[in-house]
Amino acid sequence: MRCPTCRADSDKVIDSRSTDGAAAIRRRRQCIACGRRFTTKERVEEELRLTVVKADDSRVPYHREKIEEGLERACYKLPVTEEQIGQIVDRVEEDLFRNHDREVTSEQIGLLAARHLRSVNAVAYVRFVSVYRKFSTVQEFVDAIQDVRERGALESPQQRSLFTD
């Protein structure tokens, strides 16, 4: 592991812990060269041999980064941290690997990501589903916002005012 500060390739592990779902191991490390401490996450590679079935029936290997990128776009300029996005992706992966052995549809991945994102930020949720569901009319946006309002998923007064005014 290379130190993010000095790029030296010598470090020692100070602490190791499994994450909530035990799909990854969190390690606290210290660079021997410069003394800086940093955190890494290690994932079991065998679990990631999942194939995603796309809408056109093509099949591609599963990549965690694609979910992260979609969530980051939905959360752009919103008060959602990288840590929260990582936690959402961890939960999506836990659900995927618990319920699917070899193949999963991109639609199922989108549903899981949307479900977990909804509880973090309602505006990001609406953004995500607008792309995921391929909204083509304003009414589809209005319906999604109405659904969010009815379910009470808006956690802050600022977000509530965005959907009620």
C-alpha positions as CSV (number, residue, x, y, z in Angstrom):
1,M,0.0,0.0,0.0
2,R,1.4,3.4,-1.0
3,C,1.2,6.3,1.4
4,P,-1.1,9.0,0.0
5,T,1.3,11.7,1.3
6,C,4.9,10.6,0.4
7,R,4.0,7.7,-1.9
8,A,6.4,5.4,0.1
9,D,5.5,1.7,-0.1
10,S,6.2,0.8,3.5
11,D,3.5,0.9,6.2
12,K,2.3,-0.9,9.2
13,V,-1.2,-1.9,10.1
14,I,-2.3,-0.3,13.4
15,D,-5.9,-1.5,13.6
16,S,-8.2,-3.8,11.5
17,R,-12.0,-4.0,11.7
18,S,-14.7,-5.6,9.6
19,T,-17.3,-3.2,8.2
20,D,-21.0,-3.4,9.1
21,G,-21.8,-6.0,6.5
22,A,-18.4,-7.8,6.8
23,A,-18.0,-7.4,3.0
24,A,-14.9,-5.4,3.6
25,I,-12.1,-4.9,6.1
26,R,-11.2,-1.4,7.3
27,R,-7.5,-1.0,8.2
28,R,-5.9,1.9,9.9
29,R,-2.3,2.2,8.7
30,Q,0.8,4.3,9.5
31,C,3.5,5.1,6.9
32,I,6.9,4.1,8.2
33,A,8.7,6.8,6.1
34,C,6.7,9.9,7.0
35,G,4.6,8.7,10.0
36,R,1.2,9.8,8.5
37,R,-1.8,7.7,9.3
38,F,-4.4,6.7,6.7
39,T,-7.3,4.3,6.3
40,T,-7.8,1.6,3.6
41,K,-10.7,-0.7,2.9
42,E,-10.1,-4.2,1.5
43,R,-12.9,-6.2,-0.2
44,V,-13.1,-9.9,-1.0
45,E,-12.6,-10.2,-4.7
46,E,-14.5,-13.5,-5.1
47,E,-17.8,-11.8,-4.2
48,L,-17.5,-9.3,-7.0
49,R,-18.0,-11.9,-9.7
50,L,-21.5,-10.8,-10.4
51,T,-22.9,-10.1,-13.9
52,V,-25.2,-7.2,-14.6
53,V,-28.0,-7.8,-17.1
54,K,-28.7,-4.5,-18.9
55,A,-32.0,-3.4,-20.4
56,D,-30.9,-4.5,-23.9
57,D,-30.2,-8.0,-22.5
58,S,-26.4,-7.5,-22.7
59,R,-24.3,-8.7,-19.9
60,V,-21.4,-6.8,-18.3
61,P,-19.3,-7.4,-15.1
62,Y,-20.5,-5.7,-11.9
63,H,-18.5,-2.6,-11.0
64,R,-19.0,-0.9,-7.7
65,E,-17.7,2.4,-9.2
66,K,-20.7,2.7,-11.5
67,I,-23.1,2.8,-8.6
68,E,-20.8,5.4,-6.9
69,E,-20.7,7.6,-10.0
70,G,-24.4,7.6,-10.4
71,L,-25.0,8.5,-6.7
72,E,-22.3,11.2,-6.9
73,R,-24.1,12.8,-9.9
74,A,-27.4,12.7,-8.0
75,C,-25.8,14.2,-4.9
76,Y,-23.9,17.0,-6.7
77,K,-23.9,20.2,-4.7
78,L,-26.1,18.7,-2.0
79,P,-25.2,18.1,1.6
80,V,-24.3,14.4,1.1
81,T,-20.8,13.3,2.1
82,E,-18.6,10.8,0.3
83,E,-18.9,8.7,3.4
84,Q,-22.7,8.6,3.1
85,I,-22.4,7.6,-0.6
86,G,-19.9,4.8,0.4
87,Q,-22.3,3.6,3.0
88,I,-25.2,3.5,0.5
89,V,-23.0,1.5,-2.0
90,D,-22.0,-0.9,0.8
91,R,-25.7,-1.5,1.7
92,V,-26.6,-2.0,-2.0
93,E,-23.7,-4.5,-2.3
94,E,-24.8,-6.3,0.8
95,D,-28.3,-6.7,-0.6
96,L,-27.0,-7.8,-4.0
97,F,-24.7,-10.5,-2.7
98,R,-27.2,-11.7,-0.2
99,N,-29.9,-12.1,-2.8
100,H,-28.1,-12.9,-6.1
101,D,-25.6,-15.5,-6.9
102,R,-24.5,-14.8,-10.5
103,E,-26.7,-12.3,-12.3
104,V,-28.7,-9.2,-11.3
105,T,-30.5,-6.8,-13.6
106,S,-29.5,-3.2,-13.8
107,E,-33.1,-2.3,-12.8
108,Q,-32.7,-4.2,-9.5
109,I,-29.5,-2.4,-8.8
110,G,-31.2,1.0,-9.5
111,L,-34.1,0.1,-7.2
112,L,-31.8,-0.8,-4.4
113,A,-29.7,2.3,-4.8
114,A,-32.8,4.6,-5.0
115,R,-34.3,2.9,-1.9
116,H,-31.1,3.6,0.2
117,L,-30.6,7.1,-1.2
118,R,-34.1,8.1,-0.4
119,S,-33.5,8.0,3.4
120,V,-30.3,10.1,3.0
121,N,-31.5,13.0,0.8
122,A,-34.9,13.4,-0.9
123,V,-33.6,15.8,-3.6
124,A,-30.8,13.4,-4.6
125,Y,-33.4,10.6,-4.7
126,V,-35.5,12.5,-7.1
127,R,-32.5,13.3,-9.3
128,F,-31.4,9.7,-9.2
129,V,-34.8,8.2,-10.2
130,S,-35.3,10.8,-12.9
131,V,-32.2,9.4,-14.7
132,Y,-32.8,5.8,-13.6
133,R,-36.5,5.8,-14.8
134,K,-35.7,8.0,-17.8
135,F,-38.2,10.7,-17.1
136,S,-39.4,12.3,-20.3
137,T,-42.1,14.6,-19.1
138,V,-42.5,17.2,-16.4
139,Q,-45.5,15.2,-15.0
140,E,-43.1,12.3,-14.2
141,F,-41.0,14.6,-12.1
142,V,-44.2,16.0,-10.4
143,D,-45.3,12.4,-9.7
144,A,-41.9,11.5,-8.2
145,I,-41.9,14.6,-6.0
146,Q,-45.5,13.9,-4.9
147,D,-44.5,10.4,-3.9
148,V,-41.6,11.7,-1.8
149,R,-43.9,14.2,-0.1
150,E,-46.6,11.6,0.6
151,R,-44.1,9.2,2.2
152,G,-42.6,11.8,4.4
153,A,-39.0,11.1,3.3
154,L,-38.0,14.8,3.6
155,E,-35.7,15.1,6.6
156,S,-35.0,18.8,6.7
157,P,-37.2,21.9,6.7
158,Q,-35.2,23.2,3.7
159,Q,-35.9,20.1,1.7
160,R,-39.6,20.2,2.7
161,S,-39.9,23.8,1.5
162,L,-38.4,22.8,-1.9
163,F,-41.3,20.5,-2.4
164,T,-44.1,22.4,-0.9
165,D,-43.7,25.9,-2.2
